[in-house]
Amino acid sequence: CISILAYTGARRGAASKLRWSDVDFEKNLLKLHEKGKKVREIPMPQELAERLRTYGQEVDPDDYVIPMGHRGKIGERDDAVIYDIVRDVAKRARVKAHPHALRRGFTLHVLEEKGGNALIGLQHTLGHERLETTTLYYRRLNKMREMEKAVGDLTW
């Protein structure tokens, strides 16, 4: 669960719906089923592919990649369980986190590595309809850099 969120920036709803049939190991792609019945394919980093390959050796293609119990009505899959998993793992690590923090971390990591040239690719990967939404992350990164410079210049 944590790897899928951290390596792809997927929303928790899309991660909860991911089935083994949506994982293409040959092309290193994941098919995400987003809100509004949108389906999009995104690249799967090699590290994530290796982790998933370990678990996906002999599975039913219709099985969910992230197994979970039911929360709420019986027979319905509730993406709030993804939130619970992230929160529980974070608690064991003695930090506070939620699924969107992993999405934000993924985005900031890509922007740190690739810079502004990655904005259009990130827009597609994150499933943003408007580039302006993706640009908000870039502005946040620049703001963090400015704060680091200011604090880094201080002597105590």
Residue frames relative to the residue before (quaternion, step in Angstrom):
aa qw qx qy qz dx dy dz
C 1.0000 0.0000 0.0000 0.0000 0.00 0.00 0.00
I 0.6873 0.4739 -0.2836 0.4718 3.57 0.79 -1.05
S 0.6595 0.5206 -0.3151 0.4413 3.61 0.89 -0.87
I 0.6479 0.5137 -0.3311 0.4547 3.59 0.91 -0.85
L 0.6807 0.4793 -0.2932 0.4700 3.59 0.87 -0.90
A 0.7208 0.4688 -0.2591 0.4399 3.58 0.82 -0.99
Y 0.7330 0.4325 -0.2436 0.4651 3.61 0.98 -0.77
T 0.7795 0.3315 -0.1779 0.5008 3.61 1.18 -0.38
G 0.3579 -0.7315 0.5031 0.2892 3.59 1.13 -0.53
A 0.3138 0.7770 -0.4942 0.2314 3.58 1.24 0.36
R 0.5010 -0.6013 0.5263 0.3325 3.53 -1.22 0.55
R 0.6155 -0.5776 0.3755 0.3828 3.57 -1.11 0.57
G 0.6108 0.5548 -0.3575 0.4375 3.61 1.06 -0.63
A 0.6719 0.4827 -0.2909 0.4807 3.58 0.96 -0.87
A 0.6392 0.5226 -0.3268 0.4598 3.59 1.01 -0.79
S 0.6723 0.5086 -0.3070 0.4418 3.58 0.95 -0.82
K 0.7046 0.4557 -0.2612 0.4771 3.61 1.15 -0.56
L 0.4707 0.7046 -0.4294 0.3125 3.59 1.26 -0.20
R 0.1084 -0.7808 0.6146 0.0299 3.56 -0.79 1.09
W 0.6504 -0.5232 0.3712 0.4068 3.56 -1.23 0.41
S 0.6159 0.5442 -0.3547 0.4457 3.60 1.10 -0.55
D 0.6348 0.5244 -0.3224 0.4671 3.60 1.27 -0.28
V 0.6234 0.5203 -0.3289 0.4823 3.58 1.30 -0.11
D 0.0842 -0.7932 0.6030 0.0104 3.57 -0.60 1.19
F 0.2266 -0.8135 0.5252 0.1048 3.57 -0.19 1.32
E 0.6159 0.5622 -0.3541 0.4233 3.60 1.09 -0.58
K 0.7742 0.3060 -0.1610 0.5302 3.57 0.96 -0.87
N 0.3400 -0.7535 0.4809 0.2922 3.59 1.33 -0.14
L 0.4541 0.6539 -0.4640 0.3886 3.54 0.80 1.13
L 0.1882 -0.7295 0.6422 0.1413 3.51 -1.28 0.55
K 0.2495 -0.7369 0.6071 0.1617 3.56 -1.00 0.82
L 0.1238 -0.8135 0.5675 0.0275 3.56 -0.51 1.22
H 0.2435 -0.7419 0.6120 0.1256 3.54 -0.99 0.93
E 0.1467 -0.8408 0.5208 0.0177 3.52 -0.21 1.36
K 0.6978 -0.4145 0.3586 0.4611 3.50 -1.36 -0.08
G 0.7756 0.3050 -0.2458 0.4950 3.53 -1.14 0.64
K 0.5339 -0.6647 0.3719 0.3672 3.59 1.24 0.49
K 0.3685 0.7074 -0.5123 0.3183 3.57 1.15 0.57
V 0.1201 -0.7652 0.6297 0.0594 3.54 -1.07 0.81
R 0.0803 0.7926 -0.6010 0.0638 3.56 -0.89 0.92
E 0.3358 -0.7199 0.5719 0.2048 3.53 -1.19 0.60
I 0.0575 -0.7863 0.6150 0.0121 3.53 -1.00 0.88
P 0.5773 -0.5850 0.4299 0.3738 3.58 -1.15 0.51
M 0.2699 -0.7376 0.5997 0.1532 3.53 -1.12 0.75
P 0.4073 -0.7167 0.5052 0.2555 3.62 -0.57 1.09
Q 0.6345 -0.5724 0.3731 0.3614 3.55 -1.10 0.76
E 0.6329 0.5426 -0.3361 0.4382 3.60 0.96 -0.83
L 0.6663 0.4817 -0.3002 0.4836 3.57 0.99 -0.83
A 0.6220 0.5448 -0.3402 0.4478 3.58 0.98 -0.82
E 0.6549 0.5094 -0.3143 0.4613 3.59 0.96 -0.84
R 0.6524 0.5043 -0.3167 0.4687 3.60 0.97 -0.82
L 0.6896 0.4767 -0.2893 0.4621 3.57 0.88 -0.91
R 0.6071 0.5645 -0.3534 0.4336 3.57 1.02 -0.76
T 0.6024 0.5701 -0.3447 0.4397 3.58 1.08 -0.73
Y 0.7514 0.3932 -0.2090 0.4869 3.58 0.94 -0.89
G 0.7385 0.4790 -0.2266 0.4170 3.56 1.05 -0.72
Q 0.2696 0.8063 -0.4965 0.1752 3.59 1.17 0.39
E 0.8193 0.0080 0.0473 0.5713 3.58 0.63 -1.10
V 0.3147 0.7451 -0.5234 0.2681 3.55 0.38 1.23
D 0.5307 -0.5751 0.5075 0.3606 3.52 -1.28 0.35
P 0.5028 -0.6758 0.4399 0.3115 3.64 -0.75 0.96
D 0.6658 0.5019 -0.3042 0.4608 3.60 1.16 -0.49
D 0.5116 0.6360 -0.4274 0.3886 3.61 1.25 -0.16
Y 0.4964 -0.6301 0.5077 0.3142 3.52 -1.21 0.57
V 0.5262 -0.6297 0.4703 0.3248 3.57 -1.07 0.74
I 0.7437 0.2728 -0.1672 0.5870 3.57 1.02 -0.80
P 0.2098 -0.7912 0.5591 0.1318 3.58 -0.23 1.21
M 0.1198 0.7900 -0.5943 0.0915 3.54 -1.02 0.74
G 0.5284 -0.6030 0.4931 0.3377 3.48 -1.27 0.41
H 0.5819 -0.5611 0.4475 0.3823 3.51 -1.30 -0.08
R 0.0797 -0.7460 0.6595 0.0465 3.48 -1.18 0.65
G 0.7429 0.2869 -0.2353 0.5571 3.56 -0.55 1.06
K 0.8216 -0.1793 0.1470 0.5208 3.57 -0.99 -0.83
I 0.5224 -0.6265 0.4794 0.3236 3.56 -1.04 0.83
G 0.7875 0.3106 -0.2489 0.4706 3.55 -0.99 0.88
E 0.6739 0.4429 -0.3038 0.5074 3.58 1.23 -0.18
R 0.3418 -0.7218 0.5678 0.1996 3.53 -1.08 0.75
D 0.1334 -0.8160 0.5616 0.0303 3.56 -0.57 1.17
D 0.3779 -0.7558 0.4866 0.2217 3.59 -0.64 1.09
A 0.4757 0.6637 -0.4498 0.3617 3.62 1.22 -0.07
V 0.5455 0.6051 -0.4043 0.4156 3.57 1.21 -0.38
I 0.5742 0.5662 -0.3763 0.4562 3.61 1.12 -0.60
Y 0.6282 0.5292 -0.3231 0.4701 3.56 0.99 -0.87
D 0.6602 0.5155 -0.3036 0.4542 3.58 0.93 -0.91
I 0.6425 0.5226 -0.3252 0.4565 3.59 0.95 -0.85
V 0.6715 0.4915 -0.2988 0.4672 3.59 0.84 -0.97
R 0.6616 0.5104 -0.3060 0.4563 3.57 0.89 -0.92
D 0.6762 0.4984 -0.2975 0.4537 3.61 0.94 -0.87
V 0.6436 0.4996 -0.3221 0.4822 3.59 0.98 -0.80
A 0.6486 0.5142 -0.3128 0.4659 3.59 0.96 -0.87
K 0.6372 0.5342 -0.3288 0.4478 3.58 0.96 -0.83
R 0.6519 0.5031 -0.3148 0.4721 3.59 0.99 -0.82
A 0.6888 0.4431 -0.2699 0.5064 3.58 1.15 -0.61
R 0.4173 -0.7427 0.4213 0.3112 3.56 1.39 0.01
V 0.5639 0.5125 -0.4276 0.4864 3.53 0.97 0.98
K 0.3931 -0.6691 0.5591 0.2918 3.55 -1.29 0.19
A 0.1506 0.7797 -0.5943 0.1268 3.56 -0.90 0.92
H 0.0938 -0.7517 0.6493 0.0670 3.51 -1.33 0.36
P 0.7114 -0.4800 0.2790 0.4310 3.63 -1.15 0.40
H 0.6636 0.5065 -0.3368 0.4355 3.60 0.90 -0.76
A 0.5665 0.5780 -0.3925 0.4369 3.61 1.15 -0.47
L 0.6483 0.4939 -0.3197 0.4833 3.60 1.05 -0.69
R 0.6149 0.5315 -0.3359 0.4760 3.60 1.07 -0.71
R 0.6653 0.4910 -0.2908 0.4814 3.56 0.95 -0.92
G 0.6491 0.5220 -0.3166 0.4539 3.59 0.96 -0.85
F 0.6196 0.5337 -0.3303 0.4712 3.57 1.02 -0.82
T 0.6864 0.5021 -0.2789 0.4460 3.55 0.85 -1.04
L 0.6762 0.4841 -0.2965 0.4695 3.58 0.88 -0.91
H 0.6143 0.5422 -0.3469 0.4565 3.60 1.05 -0.73
V 0.6635 0.4914 -0.3109 0.4709 3.60 0.88 -0.91
L 0.6749 0.4933 -0.3030 0.4576 3.59 0.91 -0.88
E 0.6243 0.5208 -0.3443 0.4695 3.61 1.06 -0.66
E 0.6950 0.4777 -0.2660 0.4670 3.56 1.00 -0.85
K 0.8209 0.2832 -0.0989 0.4860 3.58 0.83 -1.04
G 0.3716 -0.7419 0.4817 0.2820 3.59 1.18 -0.45
G 0.8089 -0.3100 0.2223 0.4475 3.52 -1.34 -0.31
N 0.5490 0.6265 -0.3940 0.3885 3.59 1.20 -0.39
A 0.6657 0.5239 -0.2950 0.4420 3.59 1.21 -0.44
L 0.4203 0.7607 -0.4416 0.2230 3.60 1.23 -0.19
I 0.6906 0.4686 -0.3037 0.4596 3.62 0.82 -0.88
G 0.6421 0.5066 -0.3204 0.4779 3.59 1.00 -0.75
L 0.6493 0.5061 -0.3078 0.4771 3.56 1.02 -0.80
Q 0.5903 0.5690 -0.3692 0.4376 3.57 1.02 -0.75
H 0.6871 0.4613 -0.2798 0.4866 3.58 0.89 -0.92
T 0.6609 0.5229 -0.3161 0.4357 3.58 0.86 -0.93
L 0.7294 0.4218 -0.2333 0.4855 3.57 0.96 -0.88
G 0.4378 -0.7218 0.4422 0.3029 3.58 1.23 -0.26
H 0.3565 0.7287 -0.5079 0.2897 3.57 1.11 0.60
E 0.4307 -0.6941 0.5129 0.2638 3.57 -0.94 0.85
R 0.7871 0.2547 -0.1104 0.5508 3.56 1.02 -0.86
L 0.5209 -0.6434 0.4705 0.3055 3.56 -1.00 0.87
E 0.5743 0.6069 -0.3757 0.4009 3.58 1.09 -0.64
T 0.6125 0.5490 -0.3489 0.4490 3.59 1.06 -0.70
T 0.6714 0.4798 -0.2907 0.4842 3.58 0.93 -0.88
T 0.6225 0.5665 -0.3327 0.4252 3.58 1.04 -0.78
L 0.5470 0.6166 -0.3983 0.4026 3.60 1.15 -0.52
Y 0.6350 0.5238 -0.3229 0.4671 3.58 1.04 -0.77
Y 0.6495 0.5229 -0.3144 0.4538 3.57 0.99 -0.86
R 0.6484 0.5037 -0.3179 0.4741 3.58 0.99 -0.80
R 0.6236 0.5334 -0.3375 0.4613 3.58 1.05 -0.74
L 0.6373 0.5211 -0.3226 0.4671 3.59 1.00 -0.84
N 0.6623 0.4982 -0.3095 0.4662 3.60 0.89 -0.87
K 0.6301 0.5247 -0.3285 0.4688 3.58 1.03 -0.77
M 0.6416 0.5142 -0.3218 0.4695 3.60 0.99 -0.83
R 0.6460 0.5239 -0.3198 0.4537 3.58 0.95 -0.84
E 0.6488 0.5132 -0.3123 0.4671 3.59 0.97 -0.85
M 0.6542 0.5017 -0.3152 0.4701 3.59 0.95 -0.81
E 0.6377 0.5255 -0.3254 0.4597 3.58 1.01 -0.81
K 0.6327 0.5252 -0.3286 0.4646 3.59 1.01 -0.80
A 0.6720 0.5075 -0.2975 0.4498 3.57 0.88 -0.96
V 0.6957 0.4522 -0.2704 0.4883 3.58 0.87 -0.91
G 0.6343 0.5548 -0.3238 0.4302 3.57 1.05 -0.79
D 0.6667 0.5067 -0.2985 0.4578 3.59 1.17 -0.57
L 0.5582 0.6202 -0.3929 0.3864 3.58 1.23 -0.25
T 0.1499 -0.7452 0.6387 0.1195 3.54 -1.12 0.65
W 0.2578 -0.7868 0.5488 0.1156 3.57 -0.93 0.90
